[in-house]
Amino acid sequence: MEFEGYVRQRRVALFRFAVVLTGDPVLADEVITDVLGVAYEKWDQVSGAANVHAYVRRMVVNEYLGWRRRHARMSVVSDLSTLLAPVESSDAARDEREALVEELRGLPPKQRAAIVLRFYEGLSDAEIAAVLGCGENAVRSNISRGLARLRVHLTQDVAKEAVR
């Protein structure tokens, strides 16, 4: 497969993945641009992978985690609901998605990456471990801890709404 064909086929999917992963469309675009630049320079190596999309997706995760380590700063976060929401949805469903995206932003990077790879990309523990460069036990631990944290925060938010 040629680089240009790959980008035409997968850029939108990579961008959506990066938006969910980073919580910021601007940062997601920067990550995708950087990754595709590196992929272009090393296309012979990248295209030789058994699963090119999995290889590039791992590059996206690595770039995101590297960015988080290099820059201990927070960016202004945009409203992601327009990128993630179906064309037509109820206000309640939109509010739930926005709450979930907001909670995902608060997770540590590896927990967020593991949860996004599991529930957004639908990967198995072994595939997530390969993308994150860790063991399957670490993947399960990150997912478990992340879900527990989401559960606590979302439950607290629901309780607060019930009191009002």
N, C-alpha and C positions, 0 to 999 in steps of 0.2 A: 504494500500500500504506500502511496506517495504521501508526503507530509501535508500537502495542500488538501488532499482528499480526506485525510484523517481530521484535519481542523474543520473542514466543512461539515463532516458527519458528527463530530463530538464536541465542538466548542460550546454549544448551548448547554449540553448535559454537564460538561466540566464546569461551566460558569455557575449553573444552579447548585451543583455539588459544593463549589467553593463558597457561594453565598451562604448556604446552610452551615458550612463548616466555620466560616469566619464571622458570620453575623453582620457583615458589612459589604454591600455590593461594590463599593469603591475598592476596598482592600481585596475582595474576591477578584476583581478585574486585574488588579496589580499582580496578584499571585498567579493568575492564569497567564497573563502576558509574560511574566518572568519564566514560568515553567515552559510555555510554548517556545520561547526564545532559546532556552537550553535544549529543549527537545529537537528543535530545528538544527542546532549546531551538532547534536549527537544523534541525528536521525538514523544513521546506519546501525548504531547500537540499540536505539529505542525500537526501531522497526523489526529488529531481530528477536525481540522478546516473544515468548509464547502467546501472551495476551497483551497487546500494545496498550489497550485502554486501561488495564489494571496497572501497567507500568507507569503510565502518565498520571493516573489517579494517585499512585503512591508518591510521585514527584510533587503533586499538588499538596498532599498531606505533609510531606517533608518540608516543602517551602513554607507552608503555613506555620508549622511548629518552629521552624528556624526563624521565621519573622517574629514570632512571639518571644523567642529567646533573645533575639537581637534588639528588639524594641520594647522596652518595658514602658509602654505608653498606651493610652486608650484613645481610640479614634471616636469621632462623632459617629454615632450609629444611626443609620437610616431606618425607615419603616420598610420592613421586608415583606409585608403582607401582599403588596402588589405583585411581587415576584413569585411568591409561593402559593397564593390563593387561586382556586379555580375561577373561571370567568364569572360564574354566578354562585353566590353563597349567602347564607343568612348572616345577620349581624352577630348572632351568638357563635356561629362557627368561626367567623372572622376573628372575633374577640378571643376565642380559645386558641386559635393559631398564633395570634399576636402574643398571648400570654406564654405559650410554649416557646416561641422564638426568643422572647425576652429571658425566659429561664435558661434556655440553652446558652445564651450569651454569658451567663454567670458561672457556667461550669469551667473547670480547668481544661486547658487545651486537649490533653489526651483523652479525658472523659468525653468531651464534646465530640472529638474525632471518632472515638469508638462507637458512640451512640449514633452519630450521623451515618457512619459506614454500615452499621447494623440495620437501622430502621429506615434510612433514606435510600441507601444503595442496596440493601438486602444481602449483605455479605455474611458468610459464616465466620465463626471464631478463627479458623485457620486462615481464611482470606484477610481478615482484619489484622491478624498478627503479622502476616506478610507485609501488609501495607504500612503498619506502624513500626515494624521492625522489633517486635517484642514477642513474648511467648503467649500462648493461648490463655494461660492462667491470668496473665496481666490484662488481657482483653476482657475476660469475664469479670475480673475485679473492677476494671474501669467502668464497664457497662453497669455492673451492680451498684457501685458507689454513685455513679452519675444518675441512674434511675432513682435511687433512694433519695438523693438530694432534690431531684425534680419532684418526686412524690411529696416530700416534706413541704417544699415551697409552694407547689400548686395546691396542696391541701390547706395550707395556711391561708393562701389567697381566697380559696373558696369559703373558709370559715369566716374570714374578715367580711366578705361580701354578704354572708348570711346574717351577720350581726347588724349590718347597716340597714 
